[in-house]
Amino acid sequence: MFTFDQLAGFIAVAEELHFGRAAERLNMTQPPLSRQIQKLEKTIGAELLERDNRKVQLTQAGQTFLEEARRLMALAERAPITARRIASGRTGFLRIGFTAASGFSILGPLLEEFGQILPGVDLDLQELVTGEQLNGLLTGELDLGLARPPFDEETFDSHLLYRESMVLAVPSTHRLAQLARDITPEDFKDEPLIMHSPTQARYFYDLVVRTLPIRHGNVVHTVSQILTMVSLVAARRGVAFVPHSATLLGIKGVEFLPLAGADDEQVELHAIWNRRITNPALARLLRDLEFSME
């Protein structure tokens, strides 16, 4: 294998087309420079330079190798700088998981803030349900999650990003949309329901069945995504319990109605990370974010 000294010697000779000037540029004598070039050619298995007593010129192989040699030397010079930037958290990758609901609510402002703190760090986004995010944080496939409780507080650290109330999504022409008050269980007891999946949307499912008298015989559709629920409401397939941030979806034909007692137990979204932080970019982000200082 060739050395970086041999590459530097070859580049100098190729640019100067003169062994004497190249040796002077490298602060060395001509004989060892000649030996470096010979060893390089032997390692590569091709003649890179044509030389005689009057001139030095590049062969076709030498012209091609010169481009690669310059690239390799540039990489070698950048490598220590890049390593120091990664170690300090100023560059690298930050892998972030997020729930679909956070994608149309808080994700945009958060990413803008992350970009200001870590302008040289690439953000890799993955839309995942909470369970998938927790697995990713455990295996190291994710650095940060935007997810719902519960989670193991001994394994994960977190910060509550926001709370919001649940609302009832109904078609715009629905009779309940005409009521000028909070909706009670008596109002929707006979309505066809679009319900959260008890496996893929466990957090929302548990919250709804814990706080509202759901008649499971009324459930006509079971889905995992808020966007799908609201779209089905717009198609007049039923009514659905969704977080208030769903109003940001802007889907036509849907009204969002306040629920009586909805403020008693609100929907939560947390930033979650593994307490055993290994990514310098995440460590720097948490250090600089305001909530990490609380």
Stockholm file with secondary structure:
# STOCKHOLM 1.0

chainA/1-294         MFTFDQLAGFIAVAEELHFGRAAERLNMTQPPLSRQIQKLEKTIGAELLERDNRKVQLTQAGQTFLEEARRLMALAERAPITARRIASGRTGFLRIGFTAASGFSILGPLLEEFGQILPGVDLDLQELVTGEQLNGLLTGELDLGLARPPFDEETFDSHLLYRESMVLAVPSTHRLAQLARDITPEDFKDEPLIMHSPTQARYFYDLVVRTLPIRHGNVVHTVSQILTMVSLVAARRGVAFVPHSATLLGIKGVEFLPLAGADDEQVELHAIWNRRITNPALARLLRDLEFSME
#=GR chainA/1-294 SS CCCHHHHHHHHHHHHHSCHHHHHHHTTSCHHHHHHHHHHHHHHHTSCCEEECSSCEEECHHHHHHHHHHHHHHHHHHHHHHHHHHHHTTSSEEEEEEECHHHHTTTHHHHHHHHHHHCTTEEEEEEECCHHHHHHHHHHTSCSEEEECSCCCTTTEEEEEEEEECEEEEEETTSGGGGCSSCBCHHHHTTSCEEEECTTTTHHHHHHHHHHSCCCGGGEEEEESCHHHHHHHHHTTSCEEEEEGGGGGGCCTTEEEEEBTTGGGSCEEEEEEEESSCCCHHHHHHHHHSGGGGC
#=GC SS_cons         CCCHHHHHHHHHHHHHSCHHHHHHHTTSCHHHHHHHHHHHHHHHTSCCEEECSSCEEECHHHHHHHHHHHHHHHHHHHHHHHHHHHHTTSSEEEEEEECHHHHTTTHHHHHHHHHHHCTTEEEEEEECCHHHHHHHHHHTSCSEEEECSCCCTTTEEEEEEEEECEEEEEETTSGGGGCSSCBCHHHHTTSCEEEECTTTTHHHHHHHHHHSCCCGGGEEEEESCHHHHHHHHHTTSCEEEEEGGGGGGCCTTEEEEEBTTGGGSCEEEEEEEESSCCCHHHHHHHHHSGGGGC
//
